[in-house]
Amino acid sequence: MHPSEMTPTEIGDQLARMYAADQSLSDDLPSEQECAALADYLGCHKEAQAAA
């Protein structure tokens, strides 16, 4: 799902999932494409960034 289709709660959940994977707290690894899409979206949409 593209980040523009996500609610702020879903974006927050994705960020938590990515953080946990980055800290080796989870085996649920996001793809590089998922990470890049979310980072790009949040970098360009400050209102979505603040809401998440």
Residue, then its C-alpha position, 0 to 999 in steps of 0.5 A: m500500500h502506498p503511504s498516501e493511502m495510509t491513515p496516520t495510525e497505519i503510518g505510525d505502525q509502519l514506522a514502529r515496524m521499521y524501527a523494530a526491524d532496524q534494532s533487531l527486535s523483529d524479524d518482520l523486515p520491510s523491503e528497501q522499496e517500502c522504506a524508501a516510499l515512506a521516507d519520500y512521502l513523509g519528507c514531502h508531506k510535513e502534515a502527514q509527518a506531524a500526524a504520524 
